[in-house]
Amino acid sequence: GCIRPHIAFNVPDGLQPKQHVARFEVQLLPTGEQVGAPRLLRASGLAAYDSAVERAIRRCDPFPRPREGTMPRSLILEFDPVETR
């Protein structure tokens, strides 16, 4: 919830859902603070979108704590530019 609002990217017309999905891994401390930079696991094929997502992830520091349970040490996050519209 704290990442998507910060993705600044103009989505080109004609993109289909699931056509350009970026996957990132984020390492977290128990406090939700990020450890190091987000790691791009799979590029979307749109370099500007991948960069915009990485910047948005970096802005979400610390990550919000879950309502129940403990903070995961690692998160795999996927982003689709069509869903960002």
N, C-alpha and C positions, 0 to 999 in steps of 0.2 A: 503494500500500500504506500510505502514512502518512496518507492523508486519510480513507478510509472508516471506520476505527475511531473517528474523532472526530466523526462526524455524529450529533448528538443530536437525534433526531426520532422521535416516535411515529407509525408508519405506520398510517393509518386502514384498517380492514377494507374489503375490496372493491376496492382499487386493483389494476389490471391492469398487467403489465409494459408498458413503453413508453408508458403513458398520461400520465405526468407526468415528463418528462425535463428536467433543467436542464443547460445548456451554459455553461461558463465558459472564459475565456481568461486565462492566467497568463503574464506576461513574466518571464524569468529572466536573471540574470547567469551568466557561465561557472562561478561557484562554486555555483550552485543557489539563491542567494538571490533572493527575489521583488523585482521592481521595481514599486512601486506596489501598488494593491489589485487583487484578481482582478476581471475584468470579466464581468458577466453578459451573455451573448450571446443566450440564449433562456431565458426563465422557464419553470418547470415548471407554473405555475398554482397552486402551493402556496407562498405567500409565506414561511411559516415554514420550509419545507423549503429554499427558496433561501437564506435567511439562515443556516440551520444548515450548509449546504454551504460557503457563503462563510467562515464562522468556522472550519470544519475545514480549508479550504485555507490560510487565514492561519496556522494552527497548524503547518502543514507547511513550515517555513522554517528552514533551507534544504531544498530538495527533495533527495532522495537522488541521488547521481551515478549515471549509467548504468555498468554493468560494462564496457561497451566503447563507444568513441566519445566524442564531446563532448556537453556539456549543450546541449539545444536552447534557443534564445533565446525561444521561445514555445510554449506547450502549449495545446491545446484539450481540455478535459476534460468528459465527460458523466457525469451521475449520475441514477440512477433510484431512487426511494425503495423500490420493491419489492425491488431488489437489495441494499438496505442492511440489510434484516431479518436 
